[in-house]
Amino acid sequence: MRGKYCVVYDTSASDLQKIVRTRRTAVRSAHNHYLTKLKQQGTAAKYRSSTTATISKDRELYKKNLTAAQGRLAKAKTKSGKAAAQKSIKHWQQRISDVGSLKSHKNAVESYAKRTKEVKDAKDDWINAKKLLTKAERALKKAGGAKKNSTATKPAEFLLSNETGLTDEPAYSEDDDGESWSFSCLLQHRITTDAVIKVKSRNLNRTMVVDNGEHAYDGSSFLTTGVLK
């Protein structure tokens, strides 16, 4: 049908490097969150097997130790002494926080159940982040060899850029079928099936072969849109 097309492009590694860096950061963040939840689950597990009296006794002991650490900080005269006292203060503040909401043994049991779910959710988030990173790294690796395997062997017949009608920056996305870029430009019938075009924009600079998309005109707007795969 006239106006239907698809684009297959020469992949460029530079366009995917930022995505890989962002996802590596996301993996580190998700992993740290998971470790934090594991630690909180461990604390909850300890008090799950404790009595209400033990919880109360620990809370009072931690408060006493915190007060002592604050006193050492006030009296410390050396840099190392102050650092040691501040470290001790932080430690006892965290211990107080760990038992702060545990008003009873029953509450401790409920807290453990909550922490266990949080650990599972945090682990799932970490695993999903790693999967997304793996997909991005594979795309980046594939991009490195794209020129050798390119299907766009013919000279470009048309340059698509901001100056020639590109209305938005091509947007990267991915799904079960792999990576893709969507784009929109002013109506251009030269972009048809098997046409070789050159896309030149801030985040996409490649020679492509047309495969699918559509030309649309509703009386007020005249656009060519598509997905680059």
C-alpha positions as CSV (number, residue, x, y, z in Angstrom):
1,M,0.0,0.0,0.0
2,R,1.3,3.5,-0.8
3,G,2.7,5.3,2.1
4,K,3.7,2.2,4.2
5,Y,7.3,1.7,4.9
6,C,10.0,0.5,7.4
7,V,13.5,1.5,8.2
8,V,16.5,-0.7,8.9
9,Y,19.5,1.3,10.0
10,D,23.3,1.1,10.5
11,T,23.7,1.0,14.2
12,S,26.1,3.3,15.9
13,A,27.7,2.5,19.2
14,S,27.9,6.1,20.3
15,D,24.1,6.4,20.4
16,L,23.8,3.6,23.0
17,Q,26.7,4.4,25.3
18,K,24.7,6.9,27.3
19,I,21.9,4.3,27.8
20,V,24.5,1.7,29.0
21,R,26.0,4.1,31.5
22,T,22.6,5.1,32.9
23,R,21.6,1.4,33.3
24,R,24.9,0.5,35.0
25,T,24.1,3.3,37.5
26,A,20.6,1.9,38.0
27,V,22.0,-1.6,38.6
28,R,24.4,-0.3,41.3
29,S,21.6,1.7,43.0
30,A,19.2,-1.3,42.9
31,H,21.9,-3.6,44.3
32,N,22.7,-1.2,47.2
33,H,18.9,-1.0,47.9
34,Y,18.7,-4.8,48.0
35,L,21.6,-5.0,50.5
36,T,20.0,-2.4,52.7
37,K,16.8,-4.4,52.8
38,L,18.7,-7.6,53.6
39,K,20.3,-6.0,56.5
40,Q,16.9,-4.7,57.8
41,Q,15.5,-8.2,57.3
42,G,18.3,-9.6,59.5
43,T,17.5,-7.1,62.2
44,A,13.8,-7.9,62.1
45,A,14.6,-11.7,62.2
46,K,16.6,-11.1,65.4
47,Y,13.6,-9.4,67.2
48,R,11.1,-11.8,65.7
49,S,12.5,-14.5,68.1
50,S,12.8,-12.0,71.0
51,T,10.4,-11.2,73.8
52,T,8.8,-7.9,74.3
53,A,10.9,-7.4,77.4
54,T,14.1,-8.0,75.4
55,I,13.1,-5.5,72.8
56,S,12.4,-2.9,75.5
57,K,15.7,-3.7,77.3
58,D,17.7,-3.3,74.1
59,R,16.1,0.0,73.3
60,E,17.1,1.4,76.7
61,L,20.6,0.0,76.4
62,Y,21.1,1.6,73.0
63,K,19.8,5.0,74.3
64,K,22.3,4.8,77.2
65,N,25.2,4.0,74.8
66,L,24.2,6.8,72.5
67,T,24.2,9.3,75.4
68,A,27.7,8.0,76.4
69,A,29.0,8.4,72.8
70,Q,27.6,12.0,72.7
71,G,29.4,12.7,76.0
72,R,32.7,11.4,74.5
73,L,32.3,13.6,71.5
74,A,31.8,16.7,73.7
75,K,35.0,15.9,75.6
76,A,37.1,14.8,72.6
77,K,40.1,17.0,71.9
78,T,41.7,15.2,68.9
79,K,40.4,14.8,65.4
80,S,40.6,11.0,65.7
81,G,38.8,11.0,69.0
82,K,36.0,13.1,67.5
83,A,35.8,10.8,64.5
84,A,35.5,7.7,66.7
85,A,32.8,9.3,68.8
86,Q,30.8,10.4,65.8
87,K,31.0,6.9,64.3
88,S,29.8,5.4,67.6
89,I,26.9,8.0,67.7
90,K,25.8,7.0,64.2
91,H,26.0,3.3,65.1
92,W,23.8,3.6,68.2
93,Q,21.3,5.9,66.4
94,Q,20.9,3.2,63.8
95,R,20.4,0.5,66.4
96,I,17.7,2.7,68.1
97,S,16.1,3.2,64.7
98,D,16.1,-0.6,64.1
99,V,14.0,-1.2,67.3
100,G,12.2,2.1,67.4
101,S,8.9,0.8,65.8
102,L,9.0,-2.6,67.6
103,K,6.6,-1.9,70.5
104,S,5.9,-5.6,71.1
105,H,6.8,-9.1,70.0
106,K,3.8,-9.2,67.7
107,N,4.9,-6.0,66.1
108,A,8.3,-7.6,65.5
109,V,6.8,-10.6,63.8
110,E,4.8,-8.3,61.5
111,S,7.9,-6.2,60.8
112,Y,9.8,-9.3,59.7
113,A,7.1,-10.2,57.3
114,K,7.1,-6.7,55.9
115,R,10.9,-6.7,55.5
116,T,10.9,-10.1,53.8
117,K,8.5,-8.8,51.1
118,E,10.7,-5.7,50.7
119,V,13.7,-7.9,50.2
120,K,11.9,-9.9,47.5
121,D,10.8,-6.7,45.8
122,A,14.3,-5.2,46.0
123,K,15.8,-8.3,44.6
124,D,13.3,-8.4,41.7
125,D,14.1,-4.7,40.9
126,W,17.9,-5.6,40.9
127,I,17.4,-8.5,38.6
128,N,15.2,-6.5,36.2
129,A,17.8,-3.7,36.2
130,K,20.5,-6.2,35.3
131,K,18.4,-7.6,32.5
132,L,17.9,-4.1,31.0
133,L,21.6,-3.5,31.3
134,T,22.4,-6.8,29.5
135,K,20.0,-5.8,26.6
136,A,21.7,-2.4,26.3
137,E,25.2,-3.9,26.4
138,R,24.2,-6.4,23.7
139,A,22.8,-3.6,21.5
140,L,26.0,-1.7,22.0
141,K,28.1,-4.7,21.1
142,K,25.9,-5.3,18.0
143,A,26.3,-1.6,17.1
144,G,30.1,-2.0,17.0
145,G,29.8,-4.4,14.0
146,A,26.8,-2.9,12.3
147,K,28.7,-1.2,9.5
148,K,30.2,-4.5,8.3
149,N,26.8,-6.1,8.2
150,S,24.9,-3.1,7.0
151,T,22.0,-3.6,4.5
152,A,22.2,0.1,3.5
153,T,24.9,-0.4,0.8
154,K,23.4,2.1,-1.7
155,P,24.1,5.8,-1.6
156,A,21.5,7.8,0.4
157,E,18.7,9.2,-1.8
158,F,17.5,11.7,0.8
159,L,18.8,13.5,3.8
160,L,16.4,13.7,6.8
161,S,17.4,16.4,9.3
162,N,15.9,19.4,11.1
163,E,16.6,21.5,8.0
164,T,14.7,19.0,5.7
165,G,11.7,18.4,7.9
166,L,12.6,16.4,11.0
167,T,10.1,17.6,13.6
168,D,11.4,15.8,16.7
169,E,14.6,14.0,17.8
170,P,14.3,10.3,17.1
171,A,13.3,8.4,20.4
172,Y,15.0,5.2,21.5
173,S,13.0,2.4,23.0
174,E,13.1,-1.4,23.3
175,D,10.7,-4.3,23.6
176,D,10.6,-8.1,23.1
177,D,11.5,-7.5,19.4
178,G,14.6,-5.6,20.2
179,E,15.8,-2.0,20.0
180,S,14.0,0.7,17.9
181,W,13.9,4.4,17.2
182,S,10.7,6.3,16.4
183,F,10.8,9.5,14.3
184,S,8.5,12.1,12.8
185,C,9.0,14.5,9.9
186,L,7.0,16.7,7.6
187,L,5.3,14.8,4.9
188,Q,7.9,13.4,2.6
189,H,6.8,10.9,-0.1
190,R,10.4,10.3,-1.1
191,I,10.5,8.1,2.0
192,T,9.0,4.9,0.6
193,T,9.6,1.2,0.6
194,D,13.3,0.3,0.1
195,A,14.4,3.9,-0.2
196,V,17.8,4.6,1.3
197,I,17.8,7.8,3.5
198,K,20.3,9.5,5.7
199,V,19.0,10.6,9.2
200,K,21.1,13.3,10.7
201,S,20.1,14.7,14.1
202,R,21.6,15.3,17.6
203,N,21.1,11.7,18.8
204,L,20.9,9.8,15.5
205,N,23.2,9.9,12.5
206,R,22.8,7.0,10.2
207,T,22.1,5.7,6.7
208,M,18.9,3.6,6.7
209,V,16.7,1.5,4.4
210,V,12.9,2.1,4.6
211,D,10.6,-0.7,5.9
212,N,7.4,0.4,7.6
213,G,5.5,3.5,8.9
214,E,2.9,5.8,7.4
215,H,2.2,9.2,5.7
216,A,-0.6,11.1,7.3
217,Y,-2.5,14.2,6.3
218,D,-5.7,15.4,8.0
219,G,-6.1,18.8,6.5
220,S,-4.1,20.6,9.1
221,S,-1.0,18.5,9.6
222,F,1.0,16.6,7.0
223,L,3.5,14.1,8.6
224,T,5.6,11.1,7.9
225,T,6.2,8.9,11.0
226,G,7.8,5.6,11.5
227,V,9.9,3.2,13.6
228,L,13.6,2.5,12.9
229,K,14.7,-1.0,13.7
